[in-house]
Amino acid sequence: MRHLPLLWWLSIGSYGALLLLLVLWFSWLAPPEILPRSMVLLIMTVPLLFPLRGLLYGRPFTFAWTSFLALFYFIHGVTEAYSEPSVRVLASLEIVFSTVLYTSTMLYARYRGKQIKAEQAQAADAQKG
């Protein structure tokens, strides 16, 4: 599967871009007015830190559930773009990054899972014969 490295880089790139965007958004570009910055940063960025190790090691299961995590950020971006005109550009970037993250992680999990099954079947055949 020659496109696995591309999907891995797309996943890691969009993951990093989304994380960086959220940190900049809620700490510097448009900090929250009502809630404390630290609380918003914790709520928005800590969930993204959980899959980091599995993504870096290329584990298909981690890529699969990271795609579901990306949906939360997609929903947040759509909600912010619709309800708050002052952060529409930031929300649009969040929508783009979360969409790329969702698509690339889902495709990586699918193709890497198929590759692992093929390798296991080949190893089983070699062991029999």
C-alpha positions in Angstrom: 0.0 0.0 0.0 2.1 2.8 -1.3 -0.3 5.6 -0.1 0.0 4.7 3.6 2.9 7.1 4.2 1.0 10.0 2.6 -2.1 9.2 4.7 0.1 9.1 7.8 1.7 12.5 7.0 -1.7 14.0 6.3 -3.1 12.6 9.6 -0.1 13.9 11.6 -0.1 17.3 9.8 -3.8 17.9 10.2 -3.6 16.7 13.8 -0.7 19.1 14.6 -2.4 22.0 12.7 -5.7 21.5 14.6 -3.9 21.3 17.9 -1.9 24.5 17.2 -4.9 26.3 15.9 -6.9 25.5 19.1 -4.0 26.6 21.3 -3.6 29.9 19.4 -7.3 30.5 19.1 -8.2 30.1 22.8 -5.0 31.6 24.2 -4.1 34.5 21.9 -6.2 35.2 18.8 -9.7 35.2 20.3 -9.6 34.2 24.0 -12.9 33.4 25.7 -14.5 36.3 27.5 -16.6 34.5 30.1 -14.7 31.3 31.0 -11.1 31.2 32.1 -8.6 30.6 29.3 -7.0 27.7 31.1 -10.2 25.8 31.4 -11.2 26.3 27.8 -7.7 25.2 26.7 -7.9 22.1 28.8 -11.3 21.1 27.5 -10.4 21.7 23.9 -6.8 20.4 23.7 -6.4 17.6 26.2 -8.7 15.2 24.2 -6.4 15.6 21.3 -3.4 14.6 23.3 -4.7 11.1 24.1 -4.1 9.5 20.6 -0.7 11.1 20.0 1.4 8.1 20.8 -0.7 5.7 18.8 -0.7 8.1 15.8 3.0 8.4 15.9 3.5 4.7 16.0 0.9 4.1 13.2 -1.5 1.9 15.1 -4.7 1.4 13.0 -7.0 1.2 16.0 -5.8 4.6 17.3 -6.3 6.1 13.8 -9.9 4.7 13.8 -11.0 6.3 17.0 -9.1 9.5 16.3 -11.4 9.9 13.3 -14.4 9.9 15.7 -12.6 12.4 17.9 -12.2 14.7 14.9 -16.0 14.8 14.5 -16.2 16.7 17.8 -13.9 19.4 16.5 -15.9 19.5 13.2 -19.1 20.1 15.1 -17.4 22.7 17.2 -16.1 24.5 14.1 -19.5 24.5 12.4 -21.2 25.8 15.5 -18.7 28.6 16.0 -18.8 29.6 12.3 -22.5 29.8 12.4 -23.0 31.5 15.7 -20.0 33.8 16.1 -19.0 36.0 13.0 -15.9 37.4 14.7 -14.2 33.9 14.7 -15.6 32.6 11.4 -12.1 32.4 9.8 -10.7 30.4 12.8 -13.8 28.2 12.8 -13.4 27.6 9.1 -9.8 26.5 9.6 -11.0 24.2 12.3 -13.5 22.7 10.0 -10.9 22.1 7.3 -8.3 20.6 9.6 -10.9 18.3 11.3 -12.2 17.2 8.0 -8.7 16.3 6.7 -8.0 14.6 10.0 -11.2 12.6 9.8 -10.7 11.5 6.2 -7.0 10.7 6.5 -7.2 8.8 9.8 -10.2 6.7 8.5 -8.4 5.8 5.3 -5.2 5.0 7.1 -7.0 2.7 9.5 -8.8 1.0 6.7 -5.7 0.4 4.4 -3.3 -0.4 7.3 -5.8 -2.9 8.7 -6.0 -4.6 5.3 -2.2 -4.6 5.1 -1.9 -6.2 8.5 -4.5 -8.9 7.6 -2.7 -9.7 4.4 0.7 -10.0 6.2 -0.9 -12.3 8.8 -2.4 -14.5 6.1 0.9 -14.6 4.2 2.7 -15.6 7.4 0.1 -18.3 8.1 0.5 -19.7 4.6 4.2 -19.7 4.9 4.0 -21.5 8.2 1.7 -24.2 6.8 3.8 -24.8 3.7 
